[in-house]
Amino acid sequence: MKAYDEVIEFIASREPQAVIGFKPSSEARQRAWDLIERQKEQMLSPEDATELQHYLELEHLMRLAKSRARQLLAL
């Protein structure tokens, strides 16, 4: 099991329904969209590029955790 698999399993197994229903705040979603749009139009500063990369990594992690939570509920 890879390290990220352990984190996904941990997140998903706490409260599967809460994991499935989790959504970032509207402010966090807006910030991510702003960074994505700015990236399309211009080069981001190193700090903004790092922030966007973190948002994308967290989004991926949560998608995997939600998928695992659904599997746990189906058992």
Summary of the structure (lengths in Angstrom):
residues: 75
radius of gyration: 14.8
end to end distance: 20.3
largest distance: 47.0
contacts: 184
relative contact order: 0.20
helix: 84%
strand: 0%
